[in-house]
Structure formats: C-alpha cells, structure tokens
Amino acid sequence: MENQESTAPQDQSAGQEAEAPSQEVVDTIRQRAEWARLAVPELATAGRTRKDAVLRHMAESLRSNAAAIITANQEDRARGAEAGTSAALLDRLKLDEPRVEALALGLEALAALPDPVGAVVRGGTLPNGVRMTQTRVPLGVVGAVYEARPNVTVDIAGIALKSGNGVILRGGSAAQSTNAVLIQVLREALADQGFDPNVVQGIDDLGRPGVAALMATRGAVDVLVPRGGRELIQRVVREARVPVIETGEGNVHLYLDASAPKDMAVEIALNAKTHRTSVCNAAETLLIHREAEETGREVLRTLMRSGVLLHVDEAAKAWLPGPTDRGDHARDAVDATEEDWGTEYLDMDMAVRIVDSLDQAIEHIGRWSTGHTEAIVTNDLAAAEQFITQVDAAAVIVNASTRFTDGGELGLGAEVGISTQKMHARGPMGLEELTTTKWILRGDGQVRR
C-alpha cells in the first residue's frame, strides 16, 4: 500500500506543502530530466539481451555493495528513531541482508520476463492495403515521488529500465542516505554495461523545492507516480502539472461470509492483518456475517492473541473472548468510531463490524473502500460471484489473503506501485504499465479518398 484523513505514517519532507522552488532548483530539475531524456533512446532500442544483462549486473552490484547499503540504511533509521518516527515507518525504511537480497532477486525476476517494448497489441490490413500495427513503446521519462521506502528506488528503476524509460527518483529525507547509495550502485552498474547512467536520476538533494519543481516540469517529464501515504499522493494529484498515475491508498476490507470455513477464515484473517502491517495490502477492516458467529469468535480470539487491537462495533463486542482466553499479548478492544471505518492503520489495529448480509458488506465496502484490494472468504459460489461483480476495486480476492496484491506475487517481477485509478493502469503496475502504444501504418503510396 486511507479513505479519510489517513493515520498512515508520513515522510513529512515529501508530504508537506512544498517550498517554492528557486530558479536554480527549477533549472536543475529540468537539466536532470533532459539528461534522462537524452539517455532514453539508446535504452529504448537496446533490445532485451542488453537490458536483461544490465538488470542482472545491478542485482550482483546490490549484493556486493550490501554492507554499504545497510550501513547507510542504519544511519537513516537511527536518525528517524531519534526524531520519533513510528515503528511502522521504520519497518518500511529498513533494509537488511534478506531485504537487499530480495531486491536483487526482484531485478533478476524482471530480467526473466518478456520485454514489452515492440510487442504488437493488435494489427491488420485496411481494405486499401495499408498495413497497421499498434505496438508498445516506452513512456519516456518517469518521475517517482515516494516516502521512506528505499526498496522502491530499486523496484521502479528496474521496471523503468526494462521497459525502456528514464527515471527521476525522489525518495524523501527519511531514506536519503540509503537512496543515495542505491542510486550510485545502479548508475555504476549501468555504466559498467555501456549505458548512459543519466537514465537514472535522483533528486533527494533538492528537498521539498525539488518536488515542487518536478511536479511542474511538464514536457520534460512524461508521467509522475506518487507512492506513499494519503497526504503525499493527494498533494501530487492536486498540484502536479505533469500527468499523474494515482497509486496505493489501501483501506482494505476482509469479509467473512456466512459460509466461511472456520480454519480458512482464521488463517487468512491472521495473514492479511499481521503478515506485514505497514504495507498497503494489509487488511484494515474485518466484516463478519452475523450467521458466522462461531467462525467470527475464533477469528477475533486469534487476532487478539496475536496482539491486534480491535476497534469493534456493539455486535462484535459481544463476540470477544473473555479475559482468560485472550492470551498474554492481547490488548483490550476499543469501541469503533465512524472514523475507524475509513482508517488505514498500517499497524496492529483492525476495525471490526458485524453485518446482516452480503449486500450490507458490499454497501459498507462501497462507502469506505479506496479501491485497492477487497477480499471475501466463503464456500458459497453465488456469494463469491456477487462479490466479484459488485465490489469495485483494483483487486478482488476470493478465499485468499489480501497480501497477494503485489507485483512480485503476481509474476510482474516488481511493481512501480498499485494504481487505484481506472485509466491506463489499474492494480500492481509492472512493465506494461510503463509503456504506451504507437500506431504504425505501412503503405505503398495510398492516399485517402
């Protein structure tokens, strides 16, 4: 991964109102965008073999520079902890050896995927003999603004390179040391493989004024992708003059239908909420059919025993386990407020509501959903189909955890973000989502009559 004033942790340097950029900052942003644009043609026409080779070399460079990356990351995290940064945000910020290895594996997975550039979307021959094809081409220069997620630096750069795009990265002050090392490693790997390293640009050094200048650099930047909390995303959507792909606010619901199998419901609910709480595909609201009381009681007991703070309505309060059955890690549940239904907690909190029907669950989701991911657990095929048809979200899941709304899990190698809009890209954004199309017509002197 927020439908109201989100409680999501923010990188304040990215989310706050921007300082007006000086002319020097404006000129610097435009210069870096121009460098990226000049580097794109070689990349866009390089062919799969060369692009895959540089991705694999980047993966090895990450591994060989893991110590320097982790050291820089520890500096960022120590600075954040001293400043009172939340545990959820510090978790997003963290890079250790397993996470660096995961980044390297993500680049290698990208290298194994087909190259979208040049793929024919459709084609044919007109009655007059003109041959036409619609083919995939890179977008050009992609700007990315994100918060305290150094993994995004590598993910977006890798996807941009494989799809033939230049990229300008603004990762925020919380991860500035980590991002600087990561970008240096990526640029050196590009140079090692004979590419212009200017195809990857970082602008963290320009601070908030740099973000404002980037958002206004229409013509030099082709598309801007914000990834983070509500404040950041909405600010970019509101203020940018560059075209924006809106991503990632995740007020995610899990609905347990009347026929939900108990063991399945317990395992899915626990995974969807607690597997990793600081991400946008973690479940934030649990809806339970009133006729699933036995299953609902067991799910609530398991969540409480795992340390989840439940924000419950009156009906759910009656289903809570007694003090002796809650476990050592349980926290007392609290009464749900209207605000809870719209909150993306990104922490060990979950809102709980008992509903009288599937229709009521769908109505609740329709009111509070951010259009990211919605899931149902059921043994009723008709209920599953109704949920799929009537719930409007980028991803709708039946009998599986919400944590599967992820580019890596869905075979995309990695993701730029999870788009919650309905134009061009929706859901996890992989290689194809960073391409557009070009119509190519081949004739033999035909003219229009």
C-alpha positions in Angstrom: 0.0 0.0 0.0 -6.5 5.9 3.6 -10.0 7.0 2.6 -10.2 9.8 5.1 -7.5 11.9 6.7 -5.2 8.9 6.9 -3.4 7.8 10.0 -0.7 6.4 7.8 2.8 7.4 8.8 4.2 10.1 6.6 7.6 11.2 5.5 7.0 14.8 6.3 9.6 16.1 3.9 7.7 14.6 1.0 4.1 15.1 2.2 4.2 18.7 3.4 3.3 21.7 1.2 6.3 22.4 -1.0 8.5 25.4 -0.6 8.5 27.5 -3.7 11.5 26.3 -5.8 14.2 28.8 -6.7 15.1 29.3 -10.3 18.2 27.3 -9.7 16.2 24.3 -8.4 13.8 24.6 -11.4 16.8 24.7 -13.8 18.5 21.7 -12.1 15.3 19.6 -12.3 14.9 20.4 -15.9 18.6 19.7 -16.6 18.4 16.3 -15.0 15.2 15.5 -16.8 16.9 16.4 -20.1 19.9 14.2 -19.3 17.5 11.3 -18.6 15.6 12.0 -21.9 18.8 12.1 -23.9 19.8 8.7 -22.4 16.5 7.1 -23.2 16.8 6.4 -27.0 19.8 4.0 -26.5 17.9 2.2 -23.7 14.6 2.0 -25.6 16.2 0.5 -28.6 18.8 -1.7 -26.8 16.9 -4.9 -27.1 16.1 -7.5 -24.4 19.5 -9.1 -24.2 21.4 -5.9 -23.2 18.6 -4.7 -20.8 18.5 -8.1 -19.1 22.3 -8.1 -18.8 22.3 -4.8 -17.0 19.5 -5.9 -14.7 21.4 -9.0 -13.7 24.6 -6.9 -13.2 22.6 -4.5 -11.0 21.5 -7.4 -8.9 25.0 -8.6 -8.4 26.1 -5.0 -7.6 23.5 -4.8 -4.9 24.8 -8.0 -3.3 28.4 -6.9 -3.5 27.5 -3.5 -2.0 25.1 -4.8 0.6 27.3 -3.7 3.5 27.5 -0.1 2.3 23.7 -0.1 1.7 22.9 -1.5 5.1 25.3 1.0 6.8 23.6 3.9 5.1 20.2 2.5 6.0 21.1 2.2 9.6 22.1 5.9 9.6 18.6 6.7 8.2 16.8 4.5 10.7 18.8 5.9 13.7 18.0 9.4 12.6 14.4 8.5 12.2 14.2 6.8 15.6 15.8 9.9 17.3 13.2 12.1 15.6 10.3 9.9 16.9 9.4 8.1 13.7 6.8 5.4 14.2 7.7 1.8 14.3 5.6 1.1 11.1 7.5 3.7 9.2 10.9 2.5 10.5 9.9 -1.0 9.3 9.2 0.4 5.8 12.5 2.1 5.9 14.5 -0.9 6.9 17.0 -2.7 4.6 18.8 -5.7 6.0 20.6 -8.6 4.2 17.4 -10.5 3.4 15.7 -7.4 2.1 18.7 -6.4 -0.1 18.8 -10.0 -1.4 15.0 -9.7 -2.2 15.8 -6.5 -4.2 18.4 -8.4 -6.1 16.1 -11.3 -6.8 13.4 -8.9 -8.0 15.8 -7.5 -10.6 16.7 -11.0 -11.7 13.0 -11.8 -12.0 12.5 -8.7 -14.2 15.3 -9.9 -16.4 13.5 -13.2 -16.9 10.2 -11.5 -18.0 9.4 -10.8 -21.7 10.3 -7.3 -23.0 7.1 -5.3 -23.5 8.8 -2.8 -25.9 7.9 -3.6 -29.5 5.1 -6.1 -28.6 2.2 -5.9 -31.0 -1.1 -5.1 -29.2 -3.2 -5.5 -32.4 -2.9 -5.2 -36.1 -4.3 -5.8 -39.5 -4.6 -4.6 -43.1 -7.0 -1.9 -44.3 -9.2 -2.5 -47.4 -6.8 -0.3 -49.3 -3.8 -2.4 -48.5 -2.3 -0.2 -45.7 -0.8 -2.5 -43.0 -1.3 -1.3 -39.5 0.1 -2.4 -36.1 -0.3 -0.9 -32.6 2.9 -1.6 -30.7 4.2 -0.9 -27.2 6.7 1.9 -26.7 8.3 3.4 -23.6 6.5 6.3 -21.9 9.8 8.3 -21.9 10.9 9.9 -18.6 9.0 8.7 -15.5 9.2 10.7 -12.2 8.5 8.9 -8.9 7.8 10.5 -5.6 7.7 8.2 -2.6 8.3 8.0 1.2 10.7 6.1 3.3 10.7 3.1 1.0 14.2 2.5 -0.3 13.1 -0.8 -1.9 11.0 1.4 -4.3 14.2 3.0 -5.5 15.4 -0.3 -6.9 11.9 -1.6 -8.0 11.0 1.5 -10.0 14.4 1.9 -11.5 14.5 -1.8 -12.6 11.0 -1.7 -14.2 11.7 1.6 -15.9 14.9 0.3 -17.4 13.4 -2.9 -18.6 10.5 -1.0 -20.2 13.0 1.5 -21.9 12.3 4.5 -19.7 14.4 7.1 -18.0 13.5 7.7 -14.3 13.8 10.5 -11.8 13.6 9.4 -8.2 12.6 11.4 -5.2 12.6 9.1 -2.1 12.3 11.6 0.7 14.6 12.7 3.5 13.8 9.7 5.7 15.7 7.4 3.4 18.1 9.9 1.8 21.4 8.2 2.8 20.1 4.8 1.7 18.7 6.1 -1.6 22.0 7.9 -2.4 24.0 4.7 -2.1 21.4 2.7 -4.1 21.3 5.2 -6.9 25.0 5.2 -7.1 25.2 1.4 -7.3 22.5 1.4 -10.1 24.3 4.1 -12.1 27.6 2.4 -11.8 26.1 -0.8 -13.0 24.6 1.0 -16.0 28.0 2.5 -16.9 29.7 -0.9 -16.5 27.3 -2.3 -19.1 27.9 0.6 -21.6 24.7 2.6 -20.9 24.5 6.3 -20.0 24.0 6.3 -16.2 22.0 9.5 -16.6 19.0 7.4 -17.4 18.6 7.1 -13.6 18.4 10.4 -11.7 18.0 11.1 -8.0 16.7 14.5 -6.7 16.7 14.0 -2.9 19.4 16.6 -2.6 17.0 19.3 -3.8 14.5 18.7 -0.9 10.9 19.8 -1.0 11.5 22.6 -3.5 12.7 19.8 -5.9 9.4 18.0 -5.6 7.5 21.2 -6.4 9.8 21.8 -9.4 9.4 18.2 -10.6 5.6 18.4 -10.4 5.7 21.4 -12.7 8.2 20.1 -15.2 5.6 19.4 -17.9 7.2 18.5 -21.2 10.4 17.2 -19.6 8.8 14.5 -17.5 6.1 12.4 -19.2 4.4 10.9 -16.2 4.6 11.2 -12.4 3.9 8.3 -10.0 3.4 9.2 -6.3 3.7 6.3 -3.9 3.1 6.7 -0.1 0.5 8.0 2.3 -2.6 9.9 1.5 -1.1 13.3 2.2 1.7 12.8 -0.4 -0.5 11.2 -3.0 -3.3 13.8 -2.9 -0.8 16.6 -2.9 0.8 15.3 -6.1 -2.6 14.7 -7.7 -3.8 18.2 -6.7 -0.7 20.2 -7.6 1.1 18.4 -10.4 1.1 19.8 -13.9 2.7 16.6 -15.2 0.3 13.7 -15.9 -0.1 11.6 -12.7 -0.9 7.9 -12.1 -2.5 7.7 -8.7 -1.4 4.8 -6.5 -1.8 2.9 -3.4 -4.2 4.2 -0.7 -5.2 0.9 1.0 -8.2 0.9 3.2 -8.5 -2.9 2.6 -11.5 -5.0 3.7 -11.8 -8.7 4.5 -15.4 -10.1 4.6 -16.2 -13.4 6.2 -19.4 -14.7 4.6 -22.0 -16.9 6.4 -20.4 -20.0 4.9 -16.8 -19.1 5.5 -14.8 -22.2 6.6 -13.5 -21.5 10.1 -9.9 -22.7 9.7 -9.6 -20.9 6.4 -11.0 -17.7 7.8 -8.7 -17.7 10.8 -5.6 -18.3 8.7 -6.5 -15.7 6.0 -7.5 -13.1 8.6 -4.3 -13.5 10.6 -2.1 -13.3 7.5 -4.0 -10.4 5.9 -3.6 -8.4 9.1 -0.3 -9.4 10.7 2.0 -10.7 8.0 3.3 -7.2 7.5 1.2 -4.4 8.9 3.0 -1.4 7.3 2.0 -2.2 3.7 -0.9 -1.0 1.7 -2.3 -4.5 1.0 -2.7 -5.3 4.7 -6.3 -5.8 5.8 -7.6 -2.9 7.9 -11.3 -3.7 8.4 -12.9 -7.1 9.1 -16.6 -7.6 8.2 -18.3 -10.7 9.5 -21.7 -12.1 8.6 -24.0 -12.3 11.6 -24.6 -16.0 10.9 -20.9 -16.8 11.0 -20.7 -16.3 14.8 -18.7 -19.4 15.6 -16.1 -18.6 12.9 -16.1 -14.9 13.9 -15.5 -15.6 17.5 -12.5 -17.8 16.7 -11.1 -15.2 14.3 -11.4 -12.4 16.8 -9.8 -14.6 19.5 -6.9 -15.4 17.2 -6.3 -11.8 16.3 -6.4 -10.6 19.9 -4.0 -13.4 21.0 -1.6 -12.1 18.2 -1.6 -8.6 19.6 -4.1 -6.9 17.3 -6.0 -4.0 18.8 -9.6 -4.5 17.7 -11.9 -1.5 17.1 -15.3 -3.2 17.4 -18.9 -2.3 16.9 -21.5 -3.3 19.5 -22.3 -6.6 17.9 -18.6 -7.6 17.6 -18.0 -6.6 21.2 -20.3 -9.4 22.3 -18.2 -11.9 20.4 -14.9 -11.1 22.0 -13.2 -13.8 24.1 -13.1 -13.5 27.9 -10.0 -12.2 29.7 -8.7 -15.7 30.4 -9.0 -16.7 26.7 -7.2 -13.8 25.1 -3.6 -14.8 25.6 -0.6 -12.9 27.0 -0.3 -10.5 24.1 -3.9 -9.3 23.9 -4.9 -5.7 24.3 -8.3 -4.7 25.4 -10.6 -4.0 22.4 -11.9 -0.4 22.0 -15.2 0.9 20.6 -15.2 1.6 16.9 -16.0 5.1 15.8 -17.1 6.4 12.4 -13.5 7.4 11.8 -12.3 3.9 12.2 -14.2 2.7 9.1 -12.0 5.0 6.9 -8.7 4.5 8.6 -5.7 2.8 7.1 -3.9 1.9 10.3 -0.7 0.4 8.9 -0.2 -1.1 12.3 -1.5 -3.8 14.6 -5.1 -2.3 14.6 -8.2 -3.5 12.9 -11.8 -2.3 12.7 -14.5 -5.0 13.1 -18.1 -4.8 12.1 -20.9 -7.4 12.1 -23.1 -7.3 9.1 -26.5 -8.8 8.4 -25.9 -9.8 4.8 -23.6 -9.9 1.9 -25.4 -6.9 0.5 -24.7 -4.9 3.7 -21.0 -5.9 3.5 -20.8 -4.7 -0.2 -22.5 -1.5 0.8 -20.0 -0.8 3.6 -17.1 -1.5 1.3 -18.6 0.7 -1.4 -18.7 3.6 1.0 -15.3 3.2 2.7 -13.1 1.4 0.1 -10.2 3.2 -1.5 -10.4 0.8 -4.5 -7.2 -1.0 -3.7 -8.0 -4.6 -2.6 -11.1 -6.3 -1.2 -11.5 -9.9 -0.2 -14.2 -12.4 0.7 -13.9 -15.8 2.5 -16.9 -18.0 1.5 -18.0 -21.5 0.5 -20.9 -20.1 -1.5 -20.1 -19.8 -5.2 -23.0 -17.4 -5.8 -21.8 -15.1 -3.0 -18.3 -15.1 -4.4 -19.6 -14.2 -7.9 -21.8 -11.4 -6.5 -18.8 -10.0 -4.5 -16.6 -10.1 -7.6 -19.2 -8.4 -9.7 -20.4 -5.7 -7.3 -17.2 -4.7 -5.5 -15.3 -2.0 -7.3 -11.5 -2.4 -6.6 -8.3 -2.9 -8.4 -8.0 -6.4 -6.9 -10.9 -8.6 -5.7 -9.8 -11.8 -3.9 -11.8 -14.9 -3.1 -10.6 -17.2 -0.3 -7.0 -15.9 -0.2 -5.1 -13.3 1.7 -5.1 -9.6 0.7 -1.3 -9.8 0.8 -1.3 -11.2 -2.8 -2.0 -7.8 -4.4 1.7 -7.4 -5.1 3.7 -7.2 -8.3 6.2 -9.8 -7.2 3.5 -12.2 -6.1 1.6 -11.8 -9.4 4.6 -12.5 -11.5 5.4 -8.9 -12.5 8.9 -9.1 -11.1 8.3 -6.0 -9.0 5.9 -3.0 -9.1 6.0 0.7 -9.6 3.0 0.9 -7.3 -0.6 -0.2 -7.1 -2.8 2.0 -9.1 -6.2 2.7 -7.7 -7.4 4.7 -10.7 -9.3 3.3 -13.7 -7.4 4.8 -16.7 -4.4 3.1 -18.4 -3.0 1.3 -15.4 -5.0 -0.4 -12.5 -3.7 -2.6 -9.8 0.0 -3.6 -9.5 2.0 -1.7 -12.1 4.6 -3.7 -13.9 6.4 -3.4 -17.2 3.4 -3.0 -19.5 2.0 -0.2 -17.3 5.2 1.9 -18.0 4.6 1.6 -21.8 2.2 3.4 -24.1 1.4 2.5 -27.7 2.2 3.8 -31.1 0.2 3.2 -34.3 2.4 2.2 -37.2 1.0 2.3 -40.8 2.9 0.9 -43.7 1.6 1.6 -47.2 2.5 1.6 -50.9 1.5 5.1 -51.9 -2.1 5.0 -50.8 -4.0 8.3 -50.3 -7.3 8.9 -48.6 -10.2 9.4 -51.0 
